[in-house]
C-alpha cells in the first residue's frame, strides 16, 4: 500500500502532508476527501482531485472538521490517496432523495458488492435524514452478517442543515457511498469507545417509532429531557450534544449511545440518529473531558489489539458532540491516537453525525454516537 495526503484550501497553494516512498499519483485507486460542507460547495474540489489522481475512485464527504496526519484541520479539504497494490475495490452509490426506500440500498449492495472474496465495506453516508439504524440493519442483512462494515455519517459543522457526499463527482445531498475491499492481502482492525458517564435512573421507553422517541415511562420524552437539562434546555437541539442518551435494547443488553438530531415541541418528541426501540431502556449521559480523551486512546489500542503488523492507515470517525464538549482540548484526541500508532501509520478522518463500526466481534457493524471509532488497514505484499 502506498499513500499520499494533501491539504487543499480555497487558494491555489496545496500542502503535501505525507507521501510514501515510491507513491505514484497515477496508480492511486481510492481517494478520500473530507471538508466542511460550505467549503466543499465553494471550492468544488473534485476536478482538481481527479487531475491529481486520474485513475482513482474519489469519495468526497462533508464533515464537522477533519483529521490530517498531524492535526485537526478546518476550512481546508484533507485528501488521502491510496494505492492498494494487491487489493481489489468495487464502489457503489445510491441516492435516497430519488428513492428513500432503504431496502433499495440493500439490493444495490448485494448486487454490486457481495462476493466470496469480500473482506470489508466502507460506508460514507449522508447524515441529515438517513435513519442510521435502518441503514445498518439492511447492510447486515444483505451481507449475511459476515462482513465487517465501517465508516460514518457525513457532518455539517454545528449547523445541522444539510450534509453532502459524492462518488466520482463533487458532493451533493442524499448520497450513500459503499466501497468493497477484496482479497486475502488486506487486513482490518476496529475500535470504538465513548468515555461518557451515565447519571440519573435507567428508564423504560414506552412509546417510540423507529428513531422517534415519544414517551419515557409515563412522561413525554422531551418534557423529561428538558427537566434534566435545566438551563441547557433553552439551547436545544444543539445542547443535546452535551447530554446524549445511553440505550439498551433489553435489561442485559450492551449500551449504545444515541444522539438527538431534532426535537418536536408540539409532539414533545425527540428524533435520534438511530432507533430507540419501544421496550428498550435509556439513561442520560454527560461528558468528562479526561474520560473522553482516554476513550480515544482505548479505541486506538483496541483497533490494533490482535494485529501483529503496524497498520499503514487509520481512518478516524469521531462524533461532532465530542468536538463540542472537548473545546480547546480537542487536539488531544488525535494526540493520544498517534501515541498508540506511532509515526508510521497515516491518519485521516472526520467529525461526523454518526459512526459505523463492528462491535463485540459478533456484530458485522453497529451505529454509534458520541464515540471515537477507528478502522486500521494494512496490506500484505
N, C-alpha and C positions, 0 to 999 in steps of 0.2 A: 504494500500500500504506500503510495506517495501522496503527499499532502501539501497544500498551499492555503494560506489565509491572507486576505487583503481587506482593507477598510476603504469603502467608497463614501465620499461626502457629496454635498451639493456643489462642490467646486471641481475643478479638473484634476486636482492633485490627489492621487490614491496612495495608500501606505501599505507596503508589504510587511505583515506581522511575522509570518513564518513561511518557510519553503523547504521541503525535504530535498536532500541531495538527489539529483537526478530527476526531479519533478519536471514533467513536460506538460504545458498547458493544453497541447493538442490531444494528449492521452487521458485527460480528466474525463471521467464518465458520470460523475454526480457532483452537483454544486448545491450547497445550502446557503441561502442568503436571508439574513434576518435584519429587520429595521422597523422603526416606528411607522405606523400607518400613514400619517400625514407626510412623512419624509418619502416613503415609497411612492406615494401618489405624486409628489413633487419631482423627484429625481427620475422615476421610471427606469430603474437600473437594468432591466432585462437585456436591452440591446447591447449595452456595454459589457455585461457579463458574458453574453453569447459571443461577442467578439473576442473576449479573452479565452474562453473555453468552448470552442466551436462544436465539439463532439459530445458534450456533456448534457445529461438531463438536468435542468435547472429548476429548483424549487425556491420560490420567493414567499416569505411569510412575515406578516406583521406581528409586532411584539409590544411589550411594555418595558423594553430595554433589552439589550443583547450582550452576550459574553463574547469577548475576544479571548485569545490565549493569555493575555496579560492583564486585562482589566474589564470592568463593566463599561460598555460603550453606549452613548446616547447621541442622537442626531447624526448618526452615520450608519451605513449599512455594513454589517460584517459578513463577508463572503468566504466560505470554506469550500475549496475544491478538492475532490478526492479522485485518485486514480486507483481503483481496485484492479489488481493485476491477475487474480485468479478467481474472482467472484463475479458471477453474472447478476445483472439487475433487470428488473421489469418495473414499469411505472404505470399507474392508473389514476384516473381523475373522475370525480362525479360532481355535478352542480346541483346542490339541493334547492336552489331557487327555481330551477326548471323542474325538479322532481323531488318533493320533500319527503317522499317515502324512503325511510332509512333502509328498508328491505332491498331497495334498488342498489344501494351501496354494496350490500352483501352479495348480490348477484354479480355485480361488476368485479368485486374482489375474487369471488370464486372462479369467474370466467378468465380474468386477466392474470391472476397471480398464483392461485393454488396449484401446487405441483409437488411431486415426491421429493424434489431437491430443495424446496423452500425452507430456509433456515430461520428467517425472521422478517417482520414487516415494520416499516417506519410509517407512522401516520402523522400528517400535519393537516389539521382541520381548521376551518373557520370556527370562531369561538363565540359568536354573538348570539346565535339562536339554535345551534345544534344541541340536542339532548345527549350529553356525553355518555350516559349510561346505556341508552338505546344504541348508540354507535358501537360501544364496546360489546354489548350482547350480540349484535349482528356479526361483528368481526369474529368473535369466538365461535359462533355457530358455523360460519362458513369455513373456518379453518379447523373445525372439529376439536377446538380447544388444545391443539397440539403444538401451535406455533407461538413463540413469544412475540408480543406486539408492544411497541414503544413509540413515544412521541409526545404530542401535546396539542392543545387548542390555541390558536392564534390569539394575540393580545391587541389592545388598543390603548396603551398607556393607562391613565386613570379615567378615560373618557367613557368607556363602555358604549360607544356609539355604533361602530361597525368594525369588523375585522376583515382582512383580505389575505388571500393565498393564491398563488399561481404556479402552474406547471408549464414550463417552456413558454412562458409569457409573463408580462407584468401582472402583479397580483390584483384580484378583484373579489367581490363578495360571493359567498355561497359555495366556495370550492373546498373539497376534501381530497387530499392527495395521499396515495398509498405507494410505497416503494418496497418491492420484494427483493430479498437477498438470497442467492442460491449457491449451493456447492459446499464442499467439506472444508474449504480453506478458511472460511470466515468464522469468527468466534465472538460471542457477545457476553457481557456481564451486565447485571442490572441492580440498582439500589434505589430505594425511595424511603425518605424519612421526613417527619414533620417537626417534632420538637415542641408541639403545643401542649398545654396543660388544661385538663378539664376542671370545671368548677360548677357548683350547683348540683342538684339531684338529676339522676337519669330519669327521663320521662318517655312515655309511650306515644307514638304517633297514632292518632285516632281517625284522622281524615286527610287523605292525600290523593293526588292523581299524578302518577309518574314523578316528575321533578317539581311539582307544585305542592307545597305544604299548607294545609288549611287549619288543622287543629292538632294541638298537643294536649293530651288529657282532655279536660273539658273546656279548655281555653282556646280562643283564636290564636293562631301561631304568631301573627305579627304583634298582637297585644302583649303576649307573654315575652316575646323577644325584646320589645321596647322597654318593658318593665326592668329587664335585666340590664339593658344598655344604659339606662339613666340618661345622663347628659348627652351621650353619644347618639341617642335616638333621633335627635333633630338632624343629624348628618347622614341618615340612611338614604340610599343603599351603600354609599361609599364607606361609611364607618363599619359596615358588616365585615369588611376585610380584617378588622382587628379582632373580631369575635365570631369565628366560624363555628359550625356545629360538628360534633363527632356523632357518627351514625353507625349503629349495629343492626343488621337485619334481624337478629334474634338475640336473646339474652347472652348466649355463649359465643356470639359472632365476633369477628375481628373488626375493631372500629376503623372507619374510613372517614376522613374529613370532607365536609361539604361546604362550599362557599355560595353565598347568596348572589344571584345575578340581578334580581329586581324584586320590588315589593308592589303589592296592590292594596292601596289604602281602603278602597271600597269593599273588597272581599276579605281584607285583613289576612292576606296570604303572602307567601314568600316563594319565589321561584329560584331553584338551585341549578348548579352546573350539572348535577347528576341526580338520579332518582332518590327519593326518600319514601320507601315503601310503607304503606299502611301496616301497622303492627310492629314496625321497627322501633328502636329505642335511640333517643338523641340526648346529647348533653352539650351545653355551651363550653367553648374553649377560649383561652386567652394566651397571648404570647409572652414568653420570657426570652429576652434577646440572646443570652448565653446559650439557652437550650436550643433555640432555633439555629444558631450558628453551629453548635455541636452536632445537630442533626445532619447538616450538610457534610460534615466530616464522616459521620456514620454511614451516610448514603454512598459516599465515595469508597469507603472501606468495604462495604457490603458488595459493591459492584465488582471488586477485584478479589473477593474472598477466595473463590475457588479457581482462580486463574494462575497459571504458572508463568505466563508471559505478560510483561507490562503492556497495557493497551496502547495502541498508537493514536487512537482518537476517543475523546469523551464528549458525548452530547449531553449538555445540562439543560433541563427544563425546570425552572423554579417558578412558583406562583407569584403573581403581582402582589398578593397580600403580604407575602414575606418581605418584599421590597419596601412596601409602605411601612410596615412595622419596624424593620431594621433601621430605616432612616439613614443617618450618616455612618452607620456601621455596615452598610450594605456590601462594601468591598470585602468584608471578612468571609462572606460565603464562598467567594472564589478563592480566596487565600487558603482556606483550610482544605478545599478540594485539591488545589495544586500541591499542597503539602503532602497529601496522600499519593498522588500520581507521579509527582516529580516533573522535571523539565522535559522529559522525553515524550510525554503524552500531550498532544494538541487538544485544546479545549475550545468548544464552540457551544452556542445555545442561546436561550432567550427566556425572558419572563413572560408567563403565559396566563390564560384564563382556565387552565386545567391541564393536568399531567397524566400521561398514559404510560403504564409500566406493569410488567409481571409482578405477581405478589405471592409470596409463600411457596414458590416453585410449583404449586398445584394449579395456579390460575394463569392462563395464557396472557391476560392483561386485566388491569383494573383502572378505573378513572380515579385519580387522586386530586385533591385540592390542598393548597397551602403546604405543599411538600417541596423538597429538593429531590428531583428524580434524575437519575444518571444512567445512561447506557454507554458502556465501553465497547470498543471494537478493535480487534486486531486480525490480521490476515497472515496465515502461514504460507510461506513460499517454498 
